[in-house]
Amino acid sequence: MTNFIGLDKEKSQVLAEKLNELLADYSIFYQNIRGYHWNITGDKFFELHDKFQEMYEDLFVKIDEVAERIKTLGHTPNHQFTDYLKLSKVKESTEVSDGVKDVKDTLESLKIIISLQREILDLSDDANDEGTNALMSDYISEQEKLVWMYTAYIK
């Protein structure tokens, strides 16, 4: 049985659940990055303040795209932070003013997110879901480059 966009309903359900996990990870990550942006101090303030702003603006767009993809699959995106805190493997940051630690935390969060996106990519490929597939592929490419850049920054 298929949904309105021609995808298997059961596979779409599994994809929507995984996308809700990604939505949770992105939402917690977004708040962490906002905290880094607001609270960064020290000699790297200007460069990191700007980089964190670029990142949270990008995450804001991705959060919306993921939620809309869940809707496109015929399901409901979670919207409560209590749900995000239960689902997210990305943890809330408590130290947000140390630039090097913030970059290391960003790298750890990206590792979690990229891994989940690869899992979703496999599921979307199996479901013949090109829309989700393209989204995950684009996100992974962008974030792998960020990992390279942030890794170079802390060396």
N, C-alpha and C positions, 0 to 999 in steps of 0.2 A: 504494500500500500504506500502511496506517495503523498507528499504534501503539495501545496499550491505551486511550488517552484519545481516540482518534479523529482524531488529527492525522497528517498526512503524515510518514512516517518520515524522509525526506531533509530536509525543512524543519525537523523537530525536531532533527536532527543539527546543522544550521547554527545553530539557536537555542542549543542546548546549548554549542556551541563559543564563541559570543559571550557567553553567560552565564558560562562559565568565565573569559573575559577580564575580565568585570565582577567576578567573584569575586576574581580576582587584584588588580584595581585597588582594590576595597574592602578587601582584606586588608592591602595595603601602606599604604593611606590610614589604616586603623584603627591600625596600629602608629605611623605618624607622629603621629596625633592623641594617642595614648597618651603618646608622647614629649613633645609640647607640654604636655600636662596635667601630667606629672611634673616637667618641667624649667623651666616658665615662671617668669620672675623680673621684678621691676620694679614700677612703680606700677600696672600693670593686672593684677597677679597674681590678685587675688580674682575679678574678673569673668571673665577668660579661663580661669582654672583650672576654674571651674564650667561655662563654655560648652564647653570641650573635653571635660569629663566627659560632659555631655549628648550631645555628638556621638559619642564613642566608644561609649557605651551604645547609641545608635541604630544605629551601624554594626555592632555585635555582632549585633543582631537582623537587620539586612539581610543580613549574610553568611550567616546560617543560612537565611533565606528564599530567597536566590538558590541556595544549595546544594540545598535541598529542591525548588526548582523544576526544577533540572537532573535530579534523581532522578525527579520526576514526569513529565518528558519521556522517561524511560527511559534516561538516561545517567548517567555517573559524574562527580561534581564533583571537581576537583583539590583536593588537601589539603596539598601540600608547598610550602614557601616557595621552593624552587628553581624549581618550576613558576611560582609567582606572579611571581618576579623576572624570568623569561623573558617572560611574557605581559603584565605590567603596564606601562601607559603612565605611571602614577603612579610617580614615583621616590621612593626613600627620602630622607627629610630628614636632613640632617647638623647643621643649626643649629636647635636646638629650645628656646632660652630667650629669644629676642627676639620679643615679642608681636606687633609689627607685621609682621615677616617671617613669623611663623607663620600669621597671618591671610592674608597675601598668598599663601603656599604653599597654604593651605587653599582659597582661591579658584581657584588654578590647578588643583588636584586636582579640585575640583568641576566645572570647565570640561571637563576630560577625561572625567569620569564621566558628566556630563549628555549630552555628545555621544555617547558609546557607548550610553547608555540610549535616546536618540532613534533610533539605528541599530537597536537591538534592538526598539524599539516598531514601527518600519516592518516589520521581519522578522516579528514576531509578528502584526501586522495581516495581512500577506500569507498567513501560515500559518493564519489564523483561530484563533489561540491567545489566547483571551480571558484566561486565567489570567496568562500572561506580560505581556500587554498591560496589564492592570489594575495589576500590580505596577510596571511601568515608569512608567506614567502617574502613579501615586501618588508614586513616588520623585522624578520630575522636578518635580512641583508643590512638594513639600517642599523640594527642594534649590534651586529657583529663588528661593524665599523666603529661604533661608539666604544665597544670593549677594547678594541685595538688602541684607540686614542686615549682612553682613560688609563689603560695599562701603561702606555708610554708616559703619561703624565706623572704617575707615581713612582716611576723608576728613577 
